[in-house]
Amino acid sequence: MGVFKKSPEEKAAIAEMKAADKALNDNSTREFKAGIRDETPEYQRLNAAANEVAAKVGFWHGGTKRGR
């Protein structure tokens, strides 16, 4: 693939990462509004899922995967 082109697999992983980040951020907002300031089990579960998905996405596309 070219430097700026993404494969269908990369596009799917990026979409999955964005969905996981949105779920984590939505949960964080709800918990903050409810006065919860500690990391709840739900927050930890969503955070772990977001980190796992980010590991599949390349660094240049917002993930944590370095190199090929």
LUMVOKOL-290365 format. One record per residue (C-alpha): residue in one letter; x, y, z. Coordinates in steps of 0.2 Angstrom, whole numbers, plus 2048, in hexadecimal, padded with zeros to 3 digits. Example, Ala and Ser with C-alpha at 12.3 -4.5 7.8 and 13.67 -1.06 7.14 Angstrom:
REM LUMVOKOL-290365
@resn a; X 83E; Y 7EA; Z 827 $
@resn s; X 844; Y 7FB; Z 824 $
REM end
This chain:
REM LUMVOKOL-290365
@resn m; X 800; Y 800; Z 800 $
@resn g; X 805; Y 812; Z 7FE $
@resn v; X 80B; Y 81D; Z 80C $
@resn f; X 7FA; Y 825; Z 80E $
@resn k; X 7EE; Y 817; Z 809 $
@resn k; X 7E6; Y 80C; Z 815 $
@resn s; X 7E1; Y 7FA; Z 812 $
@resn p; X 7D0; Y 7F4; Z 816 $
@resn e; X 7D7; Y 7EB; Z 826 $
@resn e; X 7DF; Y 7FC; Z 82C $
@resn k; X 7CF; Y 805; Z 829 $
@resn a; X 7C5; Y 7F8; Z 833 $
@resn a; X 7D2; Y 7F9; Z 841 $
@resn i; X 7D1; Y 80C; Z 841 $
@resn a; X 7BE; Y 80C; Z 842 $
@resn e; X 7BE; Y 7FF; Z 850 $
@resn m; X 7CB; Y 80A; Z 859 $
@resn k; X 7C0; Y 81A; Z 857 $
@resn a; X 7B1; Y 810; Z 85E $
@resn a; X 7BB; Y 80A; Z 86D $
@resn d; X 7C1; Y 81B; Z 871 $
@resn k; X 7B0; Y 822; Z 86F $
@resn a; X 7A9; Y 815; Z 87B $
@resn l; X 7B7; Y 819; Z 888 $
@resn n; X 7B4; Y 82C; Z 887 $
@resn d; X 7A1; Y 82A; Z 888 $
@resn n; X 7A3; Y 81F; Z 898 $
@resn s; X 7B0; Y 82B; Z 89F $
@resn t; X 7A4; Y 83A; Z 89C $
@resn r; X 795; Y 831; Z 8A4 $
@resn e; X 7A0; Y 82C; Z 8B3 $
@resn f; X 7A7; Y 83D; Z 8B6 $
@resn k; X 795; Y 845; Z 8B5 $
@resn a; X 790; Y 838; Z 8C2 $
@resn g; X 79E; Y 83D; Z 8CE $
@resn i; X 7A9; Y 82E; Z 8CB $
@resn r; X 7BB; Y 833; Z 8CC $
@resn d; X 7C3; Y 822; Z 8CD $
@resn e; X 7C6; Y 815; Z 8C0 $
@resn t; X 7B7; Y 809; Z 8C0 $
@resn p; X 7B8; Y 7F7; Z 8BA $
@resn e; X 7AE; Y 7FD; Z 8AA $
@resn y; X 7BA; Y 80B; Z 8A7 $
@resn q; X 7C9; Y 7FE; Z 8A9 $
@resn r; X 7C0; Y 7F2; Z 89D $
@resn l; X 7BD; Y 7FF; Z 890 $
@resn n; X 7CE; Y 806; Z 891 $
@resn a; X 7D6; Y 7F5; Z 88F $
@resn a; X 7CB; Y 7F2; Z 880 $
@resn a; X 7D0; Y 803; Z 878 $
@resn n; X 7E3; Y 7FF; Z 87B $
@resn e; X 7E1; Y 7EE; Z 874 $
@resn v; X 7D9; Y 7F5; Z 864 $
@resn a; X 7E5; Y 804; Z 863 $
@resn a; X 7F4; Y 7F7; Z 862 $
@resn k; X 7ED; Y 7F1; Z 852 $
@resn v; X 7ED; Y 802; Z 84A $
@resn g; X 7FD; Y 80A; Z 843 $
@resn f; X 805; Y 819; Z 84C $
@resn w; X 802; Y 825; Z 83E $
@resn h; X 7EF; Y 821; Z 83E $
@resn g; X 7ED; Y 824; Z 851 $
@resn g; X 7F1; Y 813; Z 858 $
@resn t; X 800; Y 80D; Z 862 $
@resn k; X 807; Y 800; Z 855 $
@resn r; X 819; Y 805; Z 850 $
@resn g; X 820; Y 800; Z 840 $
@resn r; X 81B; Y 7F1; Z 835 $
REM end
